[in-house]
Amino acid sequence: MLIELAVLFLVLALVAYVLGARSIAGFSMNIAKWLIIIFVIVAIVAFIL
């Protein structure tokens, strides 16, 4: 679920960038980055436990 949200925000950022909304694109990329980081941390914890 986290990775799906990250991809959704990445696509939203790309569309916003193409349409010229640079601030929305940056914000969406920031959210996507944090979702991927959280996903990786949860995956590592799940593999360890």
WOVEN-V532627 format. One record per helix or strand of 3 or more residues. SS is the DSSP state (a for helix, b for strand). FROM is the first residue (numbers start at 1). TO is the last residue. If there is no record, write none. Layout:
ss=SS from=FROM to=TO
ss=SS from=FROM to=TO
//
This chain:
ss=a from=2 to=19
ss=a from=22 to=48
//
